[in-house]
Amino acid sequence: QVQLVESGGGLVQPGGSLRLSCAASGSIFSDNTMGWYRQAPGKMMRELVAAITSSGITNYADSVKGRFTISRDNAKNTVSLQMASLKPEDTAVYYCRIAYREYVNWGRGTQVTVSS
């Protein structure tokens, strides 16, 4: 089993920046993909924000390209999401996710609110 703990959420004004971090612990396979998903208010589904493989290949949602940057530290089993130029539509609960083949684990989520 893998445990994920997110940190770094909060309230930020439009145009501001925020950094989310996630630490994984437990039985972690080295060849995994870590990522961030979000669930906006009133939405039923979580959507991919960004993901990164253990070799550093990244994937971003079109809505965050050029504004968000995902990174990871394989030695520490951490993944971070640097968010800039935040917009009100970025408001959501952000979830950390780790996946290895069919094994998927989620964090509990951290709230990000973009509002003036």
N, C-alpha and C positions, 0 to 999 in steps of 0.2 A: 504494500500500500504506500501511496505517496501523499504527503501533506504539502499543501501550498498556502502560504500566508502572504497576503498583499498588504501594502502600505503606501501612503502618499496621496490619498484622495483628499478632497476638500472643496472649498468654495473659491472660485477665482473669477475675476472680471473678464469680459470679452476682450480678446487680444492678449490675454495673459498666458503664462506658462505653468506647467505642473509636471512633476515627475513621479511616476508610479514604479514601485519595486515589488518583486515577488521572489520569495525564497522557497525552494523546494527541499524536502527532506524525506527520508525513508528509502524504499527500494527503487532506485532510479537507474534505468538503463541509459547508458551513455549516448546511444544513437537515438535521440528523441527530438521532438519539436516542441518548443515552448511558444506561447502566444498570449495575446490579450483579446478578449471579446467584450462586447458591451451590450447591455439591454437598456434601451431608452424607456422613459415613462410611457406607459400605455402600450408598449410593444410586447408581443408574446414571445418573440424569438430573440436569441442572442445573435449578434452579428460579429463576424471577424473584424478586428481592428488591424492587427498586425501579428505576424508569426515569424519565427526564426528557427532554422534547423541547427543542429549541433555543429555543423560545418559553416554556419554563418549565412546561409541563404535566407533572404528575407522576402516577405510578401505583405503588401499593404492593401487595405481597402482604398478604393479611388478617392473616397471622401477625406482621407487623412494624408494622402501622398503629399510630400513637400512640407508638411506641418509636424508630423509625428516621426519619431525615430526609435526603433526597437534595437536593443542590444542585450547581450547575455555574457555571463561569466561561467564557463563550463566547470572550472575548478570549484566554484562556490555554489553551483547549481542555482544561480539567480538570473532573472530576466528583468529588464527595466524598459519603461516606455517614457520617453521624453516627449511631452506634448507642448507645442507652441502655437501661437495664433489661435487660441481656443475660441470656439464659437458657441453660442447658446445650444445649438443642435448637437454639440458634443456631450451635453448633459446626459448622464447614464450611470448605471452601476457597471463598473469595469471588473471583469473576471480574468484571473490568470488561469491558464490551461497548459497541461503538459500531456503529450501523447507519444506513445511508442506502440506501433502496430495497432492492435485493437484496444490497447489499454489507454484509457483517458481519465485524467483526474482534474478536478476544478478546485479553485479557491472559493472562499465565501463571498468575495467581491468587496469592492471599495467604491464609495459614492464620489462621483465627480460632478460638481454643479458649476455651470458657467452662467453667471448672472451679474448684472450691475445693481 
